Amino acid sequence: MVASVRLLSTVTLALFSCFLDVVSSRRDVLELGDADFDYLATEHETMLVKFYAPWCGHCKKLAPEFEKAATKLKGIVQLAKVDCTAHSETCGRFSVSGYPTLKIFRNGQDSAPYGGPRTADGIYQYMKKQTGPDSVHLKTEEDLQTFINHYDASIVGVFSSADSSRLAEFLKAAGLLREQFRFAHATDLKLGEEYGLDSEGALLFRPPRMANKFEDSVVVFTDYLTIGSLRRFIRDHIYGLCPHMTLENRDRLRVWDLLTAYYDLDYHHNTRGSNYWRNRVMKVASKYAGRGLMFSVANKKDFLSELEDDFGLGASDGGELPFVTVRTKLGHKYIMREEFTRDGQSLERFLDDYFAGRLKRYIKSEPVPERNTAAVKVVVAESFDDIVNDPGKDVLIQFYSPSCPHCKKLEPVYRELADTLSSDPSIVITKMNAVDNDIPLGYDVQGYPTIYFAPVGKKDEPIRYEGVRELKDFLKFLNREASHSLVFSGSKDEL
């Protein structure tokens, strides 16, 4: 009996502690409204404001991450929220048109839209960079060493004096790019001499954790300094031969054709082990430099859900060895099927096949239906080109999710539309499960159902359907956009 009481007390205390943590995180998010927004916002040098609606699903998903970030940023950056259903005047004043909308405020003034990740750690890292000066003033060699001995890369401008016109331009660039990169400056040319900079310019220091023998750890910028030229310099050199891809920088890296080796990478706790495989990737990468492919490494655990969804790979694939994928900027995907060998030979064979065009693209696709005789034709990724991109037919395609209630509601209307046009040999009404099939380039599917029309002669410019989802509205749209006069199975009164 005593043991049971003690156990109950322990559980009760644990639950109470969890409750206090939740309440505390919520209190760390400041609630603002029409009556007090201007008054309270001006009290904070830097503030991230979430404009939301209580019914919004994306807002509900963001809420716990936002609250965790608020607790981590307490005393550094204030996080706040505004319920736009209750405080429409404030939301209207800041042109909030969708939910959630996140904006950065400085001393109460709308400074910039928030463009960072929407995870607690991502918000924390992004907003932490928004504090302090745009560029740190370094006065001594010790200041410089402290600044560049950092987890991330560093850009340091070196100038002859505080009145230098190039310094003014450097500071403007730092203000524009501070959310992505770390900036510092010195007004003593001696600080640059050791690194090969004997006049005004800038130095890019790669992170010490990623030091290697295949590239320089410092890159010198000596061109005429403008915001544009410095931005290009950073873009071309910041990532080096083989960057560490994270959830925060992946979108910036994927503007290139990108090879990624995924493994148990952990630069916080095992730098040597992380670099063991990275150095092997870099050895091979150095042989293929300049051929239009960027190389990267990533923590497999961070990307498990993406790898499963996009490549059909699971946590056990590769074992302790890296597994390698290529994702091109056009969305084409390839997987290295051979085991990653320590001498790099398997990676070289994979790259030789890739550049020679011998690799088969990986396409996530359901099986092509053996029979496809219903009025609404089923499209899968493997059959998309054959059906939707048929050069002789107009095609309406609905991207849906099997669990979406709106898709289920649309189903009888969509089927009736297909039946109505079943006698028309020049138009096809189709649907594709967008969860279990790759969505082709050119089709932006963020929610379900999403409907596009791919007309004859304009397959690379599909038209998004934004109208009412009723039979007569679909028919009016198709009658307007189709490459031919529609042929109806029944009466033409539908129009």
VEXTI-101799 format. One record per residue (C-alpha): x, y, z; residue in one letter. Coordinates in steps of 0.05 Angstrom, whole numbers, plus 5000, padded with zeros to 4 digits. Example, Ala and Ser with C-alpha at 12.3 -4.5 7.8 and 13.67 -1.06 7.14 Angstrom:
# VEXTI-101799
524649105156a;527349795143s;
//
This chain:
# VEXTI-101799
500050005000m;505750485019v;509450304955a;503150444914s;502251124947v;509551294934r;508851084860l;502551494853l;505952094884s;511852024837t;507351984776v;503252574801t;509452994810l;512052814741a;505352994709l;505153644748f;512253804725s;510353684652c;504254134662f;508654684691l;513454624631d;507654694582v;504755294620v;511655614625s;512955554550s;506255854534r;507656434581r;514156564544d;510056734482v;507357434490l;500057514470e;498758174433l;492458494406g;489459124377d;489559504443a;496759364464d;500859154403f;504359824391d;505459954465y;508559264481l;512159154415a;516459774423t;519259494488e;523158954451h;529159074407e;527858434367t;521358064366m;518457494324l;510857544317v;506356974295k;499757204264f;494956614266y;487856364267a;485655844319p;482355404267w;488455374221c;491554684218g;498554954200h;498055424260c;496354844306k;502354454280k;506955054290l;504455234360a;508554734402p;514954874363e;513855624370f;512855544445e;519155124453k;523155634414a;520356194457a;523055844519t;529955734488k;530256464465l;527856754531k;532157354547g;534957384476i;529057484429v;521757574448q;516657134412l;509457374408a;502957184375k;496757544350v;489957194340d;487557504275c;480357264286t;480057704349a;484858264328h;483458384254s;485659114256e;492858944274t;493258374224c;490358814169g;495359364185r;501058884173f;497958584110s;496957894138v;493257494085s;494756774105g;496156364167y;500856294200p;504756914179t;511257054216l;514557734217k;520758014251i;519858674287f;525259144312r;523359644366n;516059564345g;517259674271q;515859144218d;522958964196s;522558354153a;518657714139p;521157104175y;524356644124g;527156094168g;525255384189p;518955244230r;521954764280t;523754974351a;531254894338d;530755224270g;527055834298i;532155874354y;538155854308q;535056344257y;532756854308m;539156824349k;542757084288k;537957674287q;540657944352t;546658394362g;550258794308p;550058604235d;557558544237s;561958454299v;567758954306h;574258574316l;580058964347k;585358444360t;588057784334e;585057454395e;578157744376d;579057454306l;580956764330q;575056744378t;570256954323f;572556454270i;573055864319n;565655734309h;561055174285y;559155574223d;563255934170a;565356654181s;566057254134i;570957774159v;572058444125g;578858784135v;579259544123f;584260104132s;579760544175s;572660634202a;571561154147d;572860674090s;567560684036s;568559944026r;566959824100l;560360194092a;558659734033e;560759124073f;556259324131l;550359404083k;551458704057a;551958434127a;545258744144g;542058404084l;545157724094l;545857654169r;540357134176e;544456664132q;551756814149f;556257074204r;559857744192f;565358114228a;569958684208h;576658984229a;579659674216t;586859434220d;589959154156l;595058744197k;589558264216l;588958034144g;596357974126e;597257284156e;591857014109y;594457324045g;590357964046l;594958564041d;589659094024s;582359214038e;577958614025g;574658024058a;576357334083l;571856724085l;573756244141f;570855544135r;568855214201p;574754884238p;570554254247r;570854144172m;578254254161a;581253794108n;586953714059k;582753773996f;581254524000e;583755154034d;580555334100s;580856084083v;578656404018v;580857114000v;576257633968f;580058203934t;575158443880d;571959123883y;567259073941l;559859183928t;553758843958i;552958443894g;560258223888s;560658013961l;554157633956r;556857253894r;563457113929f;559856813990i;555156413946r;560856113905d;565355943964h;561355874029i;559855134021y;566454903994g;567554233960l;562953834005c;558354214053p;554553934112h;547253934090m;542254064146t;534754164149l;536054914152e;540554984090n;537954424045r;533654894002d;539655333988r;543854743968l;538554433924r;538954993873v;544554563845w;544753833823d;546653523889l;549852873911l;548952713985t;552152174028a;547752014088y;550751684149y;551451754225d;554352454221l;554852844286d;559453444288y;557453614359h;559852964390h;564152604339n;567853074292t;573152564274r;568152024257g;563952504217s;569952724176n;572252004163y;566851894110w;566552624088r;573952594070n;572651984027r;567052343991v;571552953982m;577252533953k;572552293898v;569152973891a;575753303876s;576352863814k;569553093788y;569953833805a;567354303752g;562453803721r;556054123748g;554853683809l;555453913881m;557253423936f;554753424008s;554252994071v;548352954119a;545952634183n;541752034162k;537152104223k;535452834206d;532852624137f;529751944151l;522552154135s;524752504071e;528951914049l;523251444061e;518151884024d;522752093966d;527251493956f;523850903991g;529850834038l;529250634111g;533350714174a;537050044163s;539050194091d;546550254085g;547750014156g;553850374184e;556150554114l;553751184079p;548451114026f;548551603968v;543251953928t;543252483873v;537552983868r;537953453808t;535054153808k;529753893759l;527553383811g;530652763780h;533052253831k;538251713831y;540651203883i;547450873889m;545650143896r;552649883906e;555449883977e;559850483994f;567050223994t;572450554036r;576950653977d;571551053941g;571550603880q;564150463884s;562551203887l;566951323826e;563350783787r;556651093807f;558951783783l;561751513718d;554951193704d;551351833725y;555352293679f;554851783622a;547251773628g;547151023644r;543351073709l;535850953713k;532151493750r;528751313815y;521351463812i;516751353871k;510651043839s;504850583852e;504450003802p;501450183734v;494249913736p;493249283695e;486249533677r;484550273673n;477650263643t;473750723691a;471551403667a;476651733714v;483351463692k;488451293746v;495251603736v;501551383773v;508451683768a;510851143719e;504951283672s;504752043679f;508452183614d;504251683575d;497551953599i;498152673621v;503552873572n;500152533513d;501353063459p;494652933426g;490053003486k;487753523536d;488253243607v;485053453672l;488753153732i;486853153805q;492353053856f;489252753918y;490652413984s;486851774002p;485452044072s;483252744050c;475752874066p;475353424013h;477752933960c;472452433981k;467152973977k;469453153907l;469552433882e;462252373858p;462553043822v;469152873790y;466552193767r;460352533738e;464853013700l;468752423671a;462252063652d;459652703618t;465952743575l;467052003565s;464952053491s;470152593477d;476352243449p;480752863457s;480152973532i;481852533591v;479652633663i;484952333711t;487052293783k;493552133818m;495051943890n;500052483908a;502152143972v;504851503940d;507351793874n;512552313856d;509352963833i;512353193767p;516153853759l;511454433743g;505854203788y;505554553855d;501654123903v;501354383974q;494454133994g;488953663971y;485553633924p;489754033875t;487354033802i;491154213739y;489454223665f;494854023615a;492554253546p;495054023479v;501154413458g;502454693528k;504254083570k;509954473602d;505155023624e;499554673662p;493755113685i;491555073757r;484055013768y;481855513821e;474355503810g;468355213846v;468454453848r;461654333816e;460153993750l;457754613713k;463855003736d;468754463714f;465254443646l;465555203637k;472955183653f;474354623604l;470054933550n;474255563557r;481155233561e;480554603518a;484054583451s;477554343417h;469954383425s;467753903479l;463653283461v;458453093514f;455752403528s;449052693551g;445553353543s;449453993530k;445254343583d;450854253633e;453954893605l;
//
